[in-house]
Amino acid sequence: MALDNKSNGPDKGVWKSGKGKGRRHTKGRQLEDQAWGQVRDLLDAEPRDRDLLIEHLHLIQDEYGHLSAAHLRALAEEMRLSMAEVYEVATFYAHFDVVKEGEVPPPALTIRVCDSLSCELAGAQALKSALEDGLDPAEVRVLRAPCMGRCDTAPVLELGHAHIDNATPEKVHAAIAANDTHAHIPDYETYATYAANGGYATLSDLRKNGDWEAVQESVLASGLRGLGGAGFPSGKKWGFVRGNAGPRYLTVNGDEGEPGTFKDRYYLERTPHLFLEGLLIAAWAVEADRCYIYMRDEYPAVLEILSREIAALEDAGVVAAGYIDLRRGAGAYICGEESAMIESIEGKRGIPRHRPPYVAQVGLFGQPTLVHNVETLHWIARICREGPEILSSVEKNGRKGLRSYSVSGRVAKAGVYLLPAGSTVMDIIDAAGGMADGHSFKAYQPGGPSSGLLPAHMNDIPLDFDTLQPHGSFIGSAAVVILSEADRARDAALNMLRFFEDESCGQCTPCRVGCEKAVKLMQADTWDQGLLEELSSAMVDASICGLGQAAPNPIRLTMKHFADEI
């Protein structure tokens, strides 16, 4: 049957123009020419490779102080990624400020006040409150932040990219007035000085005539174990990685985020080339095609030092241009877990992988990967230069080797102390000049919040690998925080669980929900110990990675040793 539109008048009928109803553009945020041009100018000749997403987000954040929706859309276009991929990465990391349409960008200046245990003991909360009351929030933003690796000078804050040690409101106001917002570079041993004193001679000899298996045996003979916290025998990793077909990579875990830990920063701000030579020796041993250093964003001075000195190595012909790739974290404690770090280097959210396969087989970009901690590589250089006896000949309390203890809290002189691995907490307190004036020893954290709290009467345990496990704790990264009778163990434990709650990557329910639930339960006047123990068991048994598995340690040890407080 024919349709007659004329019967309905000239402007009516079955066929309509659809004017005003059709879509004028594709779904989603539209690409803005101005923002696209700005992003292209920032990236300039930089590669648009997928793994550089976080580096490019840093470029935008540094330039504009935030990540606007328009810039994120432009970056997605420039890197040929979906908006969802860019957005999920940008919102995962604490140091990126994503600003949607219609939202007000953050002020030009941000102050991050550390609220981890050592800084809290030193008055961080009062400092933060004083700054919030004394500064215009439209001009300066004051935020809480996790450990900045400067526990020896607590309380600490970061003003822009400048750290203020032993911070006070007066120091902050003076720094703002002077526009002192950039990282301060300490004096350190440069390439020229290091090389003049025989540096890189060992590497050169090994490259010419070395036997990697002999070097591996020397490292094993020294007793060196991974100093990021896991304690796996360092030399054994080399054989695992080298046994797999290449290309192979070496990654350095410089994300020293365990509260109370600052040993890696201490060494890198003084002798960066000892670490870099160790890195290149390990890379030679496994025939690594490339090395990646993943350094936390909270260490801007270290990032600048390494950038300068890697360039010096390239200029001197020690390495080819681009062989060492320095990557900048963006504020995520979970990236201290090796597979989460690898995900972040690949430009993704730092979410731990399920294992097996292990990273020695399937690591960075799906290839065999050797992962070492900064201090581990520092010792590898020294072992190759001075022999395994540098560690194996030191013995105390039946333990062999040396340990770098990061010591803070209620001691007279907080700092990094190199002591025999069999040292007790009393040895460590003595090395730090004793207790601070007016304080008496009550408790200690032997290896970061993951290790929980032990009472003062347990003062004869060697703080080393394997010695603390029978007591429900472990040495971890040897971050020792001393508490006094002026402190409550329950408050310290709550500080630790708040940190874990904030830093959980959220991938697995036992950790994500467990930390949140634990914090709520621990705020009660009287702890429900049965429920907390049930929660702890679920977290230990079912969490994917070490964060959720170790988070209950402060709860359990506080209930066991400080029951009178809860």
Disulfide bonds with the S-S distance in Angstrom:
none
